[in-house]
Amino acid sequence: MRTLTTRRVLGALAVGCALTLGATACGSSPEDSAQGSPEDVKSALEKGGKVTVWAWEPTLKKAAENFEKKYPKVDVELVNAGTGDKQYTALQNAVAAGSGAPDVAQIEYYALGQFAIGKTVADLSGYGATTHDEAFTPGPWNAVTQDEAIYALPMDSGPMALFYNKKVFDKHGIKVPTTWDEYVEAARALHKADPKISITNDTGDAGATTSLIWQAGGRPYKTQGTDVAIDFGDEGTKKYTDTWQKLLDEELVAPISSWSDAWYKGLADGSIATLAIGAWMPANFTSGVPSASGDWRVAPLPQWTAGATESAENGGSSLAVPKAARNKELAYAFAEYVTTGEGASARVAEGAFPATRADLQSKKFLDTEFPYFGGQKANEIFSESARNVGTDWSYLPYQVYANSVFNDTVGKAYVSPVTLAEGLNSWQQAGVKYGADQGFTVNK
């Protein structure tokens, strides 16, 4: 197995080709629509060959080594073509150029629709993907399926939970919130006890915002083919804005960007008291905030209605097979191996958070104690959250673009008198205009 790192010049022209509906013809050919079969996949494994995988997820390295041991005729080349948007642009460029595309590509759930609508990734149904419809938790599986097609296999997931600094809450005698109303009250109490403490940080983040709207029951995006609807005026979105606006108006959240040095410092010294985030976060605590080991714990995500158990996904990615892949059958075999069965379990052992029901429900997984969280069996909370993720959520088929203008619209609510509701309305208008410009029928 080889692991490579590459960077490519990002061409705006190629990106435009991949984003517009005209992209359905970019880099495609008549044979792209041909469907393989499980028998073809088996034959490809027996024959062997090379599979080039573009991904940044670290646990794939061990899984790829195991795959090569099981299928010695196959050579897996792991390539880091950039994280997230950088890789997507490189992939779009390769598709538009008609050469250089990988056999397998890691694509985050929020971005997958862009490649599906552009017909640049293969429908994996015929290769055997339909047999896994019960293998994955609802959130990830819903994210990779559209109509009757399966455009990728879920690689991991990010069911949400509340990470909280127990040391800070105990010191000030404040109860861990179970509802978002209690969360606001806890924010007020913490800030009153010590003005240096904020309940959380927030400078405007598209992923965090949409995840909390998702949990609140909001479904602002609806897509049927090229027909798109965007509505941030629904009841679920209003629940989110009404609550979060209080935190902003009363200056109860720290104006610190996530993943910054100041953010890590706040998590370490307790001045940032909670994070509502995906279940993949523990490894980041361990590596990024080692001095706070033992201070933090995990609790279920606060609810919008007392007694409810709704959750949402925050992050997570899939493995797709580009239509330009040289050997789709072998590519599918690799994607299937590392996302299901022994391949998925090996990645979980390396630190990945599973999207597979079997791993989430295994005794070994549930009984895992986290020394960082005082020996807490945090996976019990994460697993329950995964089961309670609200269904029928969808992203825009151009969510990558939409997220890129989030701070130009909703972000104004963090630095000006603009409210979150007004900012979301501006985001909606930007999404409507962009979609129409790209050839979609939006809000008609």
N, C-alpha and C positions, 0 to 999 in steps of 0.2 A: 504494500500500500504506500502511495506517495501522498504527501501533504504539501501543497503549494500555496503561495500567497501572490495575488496579482492585483494590479490596479489598472483601470482603463480610463481613457479620456471620455468624458461624458458628452455625447453629442445631442444637442437640443432637437435637431431634426429627427434623429432616430427615436428619441423619446416621444415626440409628437406623433410619429407613425404608430407607435405601440399604444398610445392612449386613445386615439380617435377610432371611430367605428371603421374607418378605412383600414385599420390595422388588421382586419380579418383576412386581408390578402397579403399582408407583409410577411415575407419569408415563408409563405406556405406553398404547398404543392398538392396535387390531387391525392397522392398517397397518404397525406396527413390524416385523412379521415378514416383510413383503414384501421380496423380494430383487431387486436391480437386475441389470444385465448389463453387459458391456463396451461393448455398443452404446449403452446408456443413458448410460454415462459419456462416451462420445464426443459424444453429442447434447448433454449438459449443458455440455460445454466449448464447443461451437459456439454454444449459446444464451447462455452467460455468466451472470453473477450475482455475488453476494457470498458469501465464505467467511470465517466467523469462527473463528479458531484460538486456543485457549488453550494457551499454552506459555511456558516460561521459557528455553529453549535458544537461545543467541544466534546460532548460525549459520543459524537459520531465516530471519532477516531477509534475508540475501543470496539465499537460495534462493527466498524468496517474491517478491523483486523479479524474479528470473529467470523465475519462473513467470508473473508478470503480463506480462512482455515477450513470452513465448511465446504466451500466451493473453490478449490485450489486452481481451477482454470480461469478464474475471474480476477482481474486486476482492478482495484478501486483507487482512483486518484481523487483525493479531497483537495479542493481549491477554495481558498478564501478570497472571493472576488469583491469583498467589502461587506459591510453590515447593512441590512435593511435597504434603504433607498439607493445606496451606492450599487449594491448588487442588482437591484431591480433595473436600474438604468443600464448597467452593463449587459444584462440579459436582453433588455429591449433592443439595445444596439446590435447585439449578436443576431437576434431574430431578424431585424430589419436588413442587416448586411447579408443574411443568408448563409452565414458560416460562423463557427466559433461558439455555438450554443452548447451548454452542458447536456448530459443525459438526464441528470436529476438536479433540481434546484430547490433550495429551502426558500419558502415564501410564507410570510406571516399571514395570519388569517384575514386581517383587515385589508391586505393587498391582493389576496388571491382573486377576488372578483375582477380586478383590472385585467388580469391575464386570461381569465376564463372568457370574459366578454370579447376580448381581443383575439380569441381563438389561437392563442400561442401556447397553451398547455393542453395535453391530451386528456380525453375522457378515459379514465382507468377502469370503467365498468367491465368491459369485456375481458380484461386481463385477470379478473378475479376479485376486484375490489368490492363487489356487491356482497361477497360472503362475509365481509367484516362490518356490516351495518349495525350489529349488536356488540361489537368488540370495543367500541369507543364510547366515551361519555357524550351526552347530548350536545353540549356546546361545541366542541371541536368537530364532531361529525356533521352537525348542521352547517358549520363554516366551510366545509370542503365539498358539500353537495349543492347542486342547483338543478331544479326540475328533476330530470331523470339521470343527470350526469354526475360523476364523481371526479373532481378535478385534481385531487391530491389525497394523500393519506395523512392523518393527524400525527404529528411527531411529539408534541407535548401540549400542555394546557396551562391555564393560569386562573383557576377558580379563586375568587377573592376571599380575603380574610382581613381581620383587623390586627395588625401588629401594634402592641402598646408597651410603653415603658412602665413595667410594674413598680419599679423602684420609685418613680415619680408619682404615680397614682397613689401608692401606699403612703408615701411621705405626706401627701396633702389630704389623705382620707377621702379620695374621690372614687366613686364606683365606676367600674368599666362600663361604658354605655352599651345598651342592647338595641336602642333605636336611634335614629338620627336626631330626633328631638333631644334625647338624653345626651347625644354627642355634642350638640350646641351648648347644652347646660354644662357639660364637663369642660368644654372649651372656656366658657366664662369663668368657671370656678378655678381652673388651673391658672388662667391669666391673672385673676384677682389674687390668688395665693402668691404668684411670682410672675410679674410682668414680663420676665425674660422667657417664659414658657409659652409656646404656641401649640395648639392641639395637633397641628400638622403644618406642612408647607404647601404652597400652591402659587405658581405664577402663570397658570394656564397651560393645560396639557390636554390635547385632543383625546388621547387614549383613556385617561382617567375620567374625563368628563363623559364620554360616551359609555364607559363601563358603568358609571353610577346611574346614568339615565336608563341603561339597560336593566339594572337591578330594580329601579323604581317602576319598571313596567313600561317605560317609554319605548316606542318603536318608530323613531323618526324617519327611517329609511325603508322604502319598499321598492323592489326591483322585479320586473317581469320582462325578461328579454332586454329590449332597449327602452322600455317604458320605466321611468324612474319617478318616484314621489319622495319629496323631502318635506317634513313637517315637524318643526321644533315647537309646535304649539300644543302638543298632546298632553294629557294629564300626567303621565309619568315624568316628562321633561319639566313640567311645572312643579312637581314635588321636589325635584332636584334643585331648580333655580331658587325656589322660595327658601329652602333650607340653606343652601350654600351662600346665598346673597347675605344672609345674616352674619355668617362668618367673615365675609369680606367687609361688610359695612362696619362691623365692630372690631375690625383689624385683629381677628383671632387666629389667622393663619400667617405663618412666616413667609415673607416675600422672597423665598429662596428656591432656586431651580433644583429639581431632582438631579442627582448624579454629580452635583458640583461639590467642590471641597467644603463649602459652607454647609451643605446638606449632610455630608458625612460627619462633620463636626457637631451639628445639631443632634444627630442621632446618637452620637457618642456621649455628649454631655447632658442629654435629656431636655434640651430646649425645644426639640421637636418631639412631641410625646406619643404620636401615633402615625401609622401609615395604613391606609386602606389600599391594598395592592394585591397582585397575584401571588399564588403559592410558590412561585419560583424564587421568591425573595430571600429565603433563609441563607442560601449560599453567599448572597451579597452582604448580609449582616456579618457572617463569619469572616469573610475576607476583607470587607471594607470598614467594619466597626468592631474590631476585636476587643477593644477596651471596655465595651459595654456588655460583654458576655455575662449572662446571668441576670441582667437588668430587664430584658425584654421577654414578653410572652405573646401568645397568639390567642385570639378570640374570634368567634363567628362575626361576620360582617354585620354592623348595625342594620336594623330593618326600618323600612319606611312606615310599616304598620306593626304595632306591637303584636308579638306572637307569630309573625310570619317567618318564613325560612328562605326567602328568595335570595339568589346570588347571581353573579355574572362573571364573565371571563375578562381577564385583563392581561393581554399578551398571549403568546403562544404562536407556534408556527407549524407548517406542514411541509411535506416533500411532494413536489409535482414533477411530472415528466414533460418537458417541452416537446411540442410537436416536431421540432427540428432535431430531436435526439436521434443519434445514429442507430441505436439498438433499444427500442422502447421496451421490448420484452425483458431484456437484461436489466434495464433501468428500473422497471416495475419490480422485478425480483428483489433488487437491493432495497428499494423503498419499502416494500412489504416486510422484508426481514427486519429492518431496523425500527419499524413502527409497531410491529406486532410480535407476540410470542417471545421467544428467548432473546431476540435482538432488542426488543423494547425493555425487557427486564434487565438486560445488561446495561442499558443506558440509565435506567433508574438507579442501578447500583453505583453508577458513576456520578449521580447527582441530578439527573434530569427529572422533571416532574411529569408523571405519566398522564397520558390521555386515554389509556386502556383501562377498562373496568376491572380486568383480572388483577392488574398490578395495584390499582387503587383499593381493591378489596382484600388483598393478600394479608395474612396475619403478620408476616415479616414487615411489610410496609407500615401497617397500622401500629405495630408495636415499637417502631423505631423511636428511640428517645433522642431528643436534641439537647446536647449539653449546653449549647448557647442559650436555649430557652429554659434553663433550669431543670433539664431532664424531661420536659413536657413532651407528650406524644402528640406533637402538632399535626401529624398526618391524619389523625382522626378528624380534626376540624377541616383540613383541606379536602379530605375525601367526601365528607358530608356536604361541603360547599359545592363540589363538582356535581354531586347528585341533584343539587337544588338550583342549578343554573337555569335561568328562564329561557324557554325555547323561542323559536321563530324570529330571533334577532338576525338582521342582515346589515351589511355594509354597502356603501355605494360601489358601483363598478369602477369608480375613479376616486376611491377613498384616499389613495396616496396623495393626490392633488389636494383634496379637501383638507386633509390634515396639515398640509404645507401652508395653508392660508388661515389656519385656526388663530394664530396669534395676531394676525392682521384684523381679525373680526372680534371673536370672543375675547381675545387677549386684552382688548381695550378696557374690559370690565375690571382688570386688575391695576390699571394705571390711570383711569379717568372716571368721570361720573357715569359713564355708560354702564348699564346694568347687565347682568348675565343674560337675562331674557332678550334684551336688545342686541347683545353681541351674538347670541345664537340665531336671532332673526337675520342679522347681517351675514352670518355664516351660511344660513339657508339660501339667501339671495345669491351669494357668491357661487354656491354649489349649483343652483338652478341655471345661472348664466353660463358657467363653465360647461355643464352637461349639455345644454342646448348648442353651445358653440362646437362641441365635439360630435354632434349628430344624434344625441339622445333626445327622446321626447320626455320632458321634465315638467311635472306638475300640470299636466294637461288633462 
